Amino acid sequence: MADVQFDEEDNGPRFTSRRLLGERVKPSMVGFLTKLGIVKNEQQAGYLLMGIIVVCFAITFYLYAGLFGWFAPSADTYVPTEADMML
């Protein structure tokens, strides 16, 4: 059997990217959020960034849905009021 060694200190996923010659570097957004004190560790930074992505997709969907009229009331469901008829 092959000798397999495990790193016991690893507590979860790490956000690292590789630069030239395999040097590991923490992504700049994760470092920026930890430097500002918004998050305490890399895992919280990942959750925050994923939340920002979900919110951006939701806003984009809402804007495009309004652009194509998916949420606009159709003519048969709109009932005008007296104030609308006076205009």
Helices and strands as residue ranges (DSSP letters): E 17-18, G 20-22, E 24-25, H 28-36, H 42-68, H 82-86
